[in-house]
């Protein structure tokens, strides 16, 4: 491997590790993952033809776009399912209750309590 290609791969891996720790939407995650996979595939294909840099850029663009489109569909499906599960608009409030399991463990549970 050439030192230039190795440094690009290490930098890309570092960016992926840092991006994995961020709270992102499925659209953003899909774009990052698709871009990384596309860049890798493009670099490999481009290396075989002698144009690894150009192949990586084209692969990253195509992978990022595809990943963003797939992630957007995941977001829309999740929002659609969440909209179907919403309770009717009533007056009430949330309460935090402490629950004890049969094994003696305790945890807090947040529940919706309608006003009467």
C-alpha positions in Angstrom: 0.0 0.0 0.0 1.1 3.5 -0.7 1.5 5.7 2.4 -1.0 8.2 0.9 -3.7 5.6 0.6 -3.0 4.2 4.0 -3.3 7.7 5.6 -6.6 8.2 3.9 -8.0 4.9 5.1 -6.9 5.6 8.7 -8.4 9.1 8.6 -11.7 7.6 7.2 -11.7 5.0 10.0 -11.2 7.7 12.6 -14.0 9.8 11.3 -16.3 6.7 11.3 -15.5 6.0 14.9 -16.1 9.6 15.9 -19.4 9.7 13.9 -20.6 6.5 15.5 -20.7 8.1 18.9 -23.0 11.0 17.8 -26.7 10.9 18.2 -27.9 10.9 14.7 -31.0 10.1 12.7 -31.2 7.0 10.5 -30.9 9.3 7.4 -27.6 10.7 8.7 -26.4 7.3 9.7 -27.3 5.9 6.3 -25.5 8.7 4.6 -22.3 8.3 6.6 -22.3 4.5 6.3 -23.2 4.6 2.6 -20.5 7.2 1.9 -17.9 5.2 3.8 -18.8 1.9 2.1 -19.0 3.6 -1.3 -15.7 5.3 -0.8 -14.1 2.0 0.0 -15.6 0.2 -2.9 -14.8 3.0 -5.2 -11.2 3.1 -4.1 -10.8 -0.6 -4.6 -12.4 -0.5 -8.1 -10.5 2.7 -9.0 -7.3 1.1 -7.8 -7.7 -1.7 -10.3 -8.1 0.8 -13.1 -5.4 3.1 -11.8 -7.6 5.9 -10.6 -8.2 5.1 -6.9 -8.8 8.8 -5.8 -11.4 9.4 -8.4 -13.0 6.0 -7.8 -13.2 6.8 -4.0 -14.9 10.2 -4.6 -17.4 8.8 -7.1 -18.1 5.8 -4.7 -18.5 8.1 -1.7 -21.0 10.3 -3.5 -23.1 7.4 -4.8 -22.9 5.5 -1.5 -23.8 8.6 0.5 -26.8 9.4 -1.7 -28.0 5.8 -1.5 -27.5 5.6 2.2 -29.4 8.9 2.8 -32.3 7.7 0.7 -32.6 4.4 2.6 -32.2 6.2 5.9 -34.9 8.7 5.0 -37.3 5.8 4.3 -36.5 4.3 7.7 -37.2 7.7 9.3 -40.6 8.0 7.5 -41.6 4.4 8.4 -40.7 5.0 12.1 -42.6 8.3 12.2 -45.6 6.7 10.5 -45.7 3.8 13.1 -45.2 6.3 16.0 -48.2 8.4 14.7 -50.4 5.3 14.7 -49.5 4.5 18.4 -50.3 8.0 19.8 -52.9 8.2 22.4 -55.8 10.5 22.0 -55.3 14.1 23.1 -56.4 14.2 26.7 -55.4 16.2 29.7 -53.0 14.6 32.0 -49.4 14.5 33.2 -46.4 12.2 33.5 -45.5 10.5 36.8 -42.3 8.7 37.8 -43.0 5.6 39.7 -40.6 3.3 41.4 -41.2 -0.4 40.5 -39.7 -3.3 42.4 -39.3 -6.6 40.6 -39.8 -10.1 42.1 -36.0 -10.4 42.4 -35.8 -7.2 44.5 -34.4 -4.9 41.8 -35.9 -1.5 41.6 -36.2 0.9 38.6 -38.0 4.1 37.7 -40.9 4.0 35.2 -42.4 7.1 33.6 -46.1 6.7 33.0 -48.9 8.9 31.5 -51.7 9.6 34.0 -54.9 11.2 32.6 -56.4 14.0 34.7 -59.8 13.1 36.2 
